[in-house]
Amino acid sequence: MNELIFNIIQEPDGGYVAHGKLETGSIVTQGDDLPELKEMIKDAIEGYYFDKPDQKPETVLLRFEEKLALA
């Protein structure tokens, strides 16, 4: 796997949640602000691939999602 995509949403309280989908599961983490979230994503990736470093992605993409109310 060369690339891992995280979808990011901002919570109503201002924090952020990142969800990365994998073939074998998913990685979910959160942070109070974007700098913290990025560090948490790096930490979560290191933890997930701890015992399989050869499968660790070379690139991580962050995709921001925003809800739009249609009313």
Secondary structure in CASP SS format (residue, H / E / C, confidence):
PFRMAT SS
TARGET T0000
AUTHOR 0000-0000-0000
METHOD secondary structure of the structure
MODEL  1
M C 1.00
N C 1.00
E E 1.00
L E 1.00
I E 1.00
F E 1.00
N E 1.00
I E 1.00
I E 1.00
Q E 1.00
E C 1.00
P C 1.00
D C 1.00
G C 1.00
G C 1.00
Y E 1.00
V E 1.00
A E 1.00
H E 1.00
G E 1.00
K E 1.00
L E 1.00
E C 1.00
T C 1.00
G E 1.00
S E 1.00
I E 1.00
V E 1.00
T E 1.00
Q E 1.00
G E 1.00
D C 1.00
D C 1.00
L H 1.00
P H 1.00
E H 1.00
L H 1.00
K H 1.00
E H 1.00
M H 1.00
I H 1.00
K H 1.00
D H 1.00
A H 1.00
I H 1.00
E H 1.00
G H 1.00
Y H 1.00
Y C 1.00
F C 1.00
D C 1.00
K C 1.00
P H 1.00
D H 1.00
Q H 1.00
K C 1.00
P C 1.00
E C 1.00
T E 1.00
V E 1.00
L E 1.00
L E 1.00
R E 1.00
F E 1.00
E E 1.00
E C 1.00
K C 1.00
L C 1.00
A C 1.00
L C 1.00
A C 1.00
END
